[in-house]
Amino acid sequence: MVTTAIEPWQTRGACRQVPTERFFSPDNERGRARDLRIRAAKSVCAHCPVLSRCRDHALRTREPYGVWGGLDEQERAELRRRSRYPARPA
C-alpha cells in the first residue's frame, strides 16, 4: 500500500469534504462537462481557508492535473510562464 504524505495545511482544505472526482478530470472529459466540473471545484476553493497555501504548493511543485488553489491546469501553466515559480528541483 502506498501512502502519500500531506502537509499540515492540507488537512484544513475545504476539498477534504468533497469527492476527489470534482477536482480531477476523468478520461475523455471535454467541453461543457469539463467546464461545469471545474466551476464546481473552484466554488469549493473559493471558501477554502488554505487557498493561498494550496495555490502556492501547486505552482511550486508544478502539479500537472486538477484544480488546486482555485486554478485549473491551464491557469497554473500561464501563471508559471509569467511569474517567479521555477521548475521544482530534481
N, C-alpha and C positions, 0 to 999 in steps of 0.2 A: 504494500500500500504506500502510495506517495502522498506526502502531506506538503502543503505549501505554507511557509512561514508568513505571517502577516505582521505588519507594523501596528503598534498600539492604536494609532488614529483610525485604522481600518475597522476596528470593532465598533466605532461610533458612526459609521457611514449609514445614511438613510437606505442605501441599497441592500443592507443586510436583511431587511424585512421584505424584500421583493425577489421574485424568481430571477435567477441569472439570465434566463432567456430574454428578458426585457432589455438587457444591455448588450447582448451579443447576437449577431446575425446568424440565423440558421442558413444552411447551404441553400444556394439559389434564391435567396430573398432579394427582391428587387422592387422598384417603383413605389407605389403607394403603401404597400405593406411595410416596406423598409422605413419610409418616411414616418409612418404612424408609430412604429416601434421606437424609432429614435426620439420622436417627440415625447412619447410616454416616458422613456428613460430620462430624458432631460428634465421632465417635470419632477421626477424624484430628486434629481441632483439639485434643482433649484431651491429645495428646502433642506439641503444636507448641511449639517454643522461642520463637516470637514471637506467641503467642496474645494477650497483652495489647496489643501494638502493633497487631495486626490489628483487634482489637475496637475500640480507640480510633479508629483510622482509619475504620472502618465507621460508627461513631456520629458522628464529626465531619463526615464527608462525606455522611452520610445515604444510604449505599448502599441502593438500593431492592430489590435482589434477592439471593438466595443466602444461604448460610451463611458468615458472616465472624466470626472470633474466637469460634467456638463458639456463635454466636447466629443464629437464623433471623430472617426479616423481622419477624414479629410481636414477638419478644422485643426486637429493637432498637427498634422503634417504642415499646414500653412503657417501655423504659429512657429513651429520649429524652423522653417525656412527663413522667417523674418526675425527670429529672436536669439536669445542667449542660450538656448538649450542645445548643447553639443551632443554628439553621439555618446551613448553610455560606454564606459571603459570596458575593454576586453577582459 
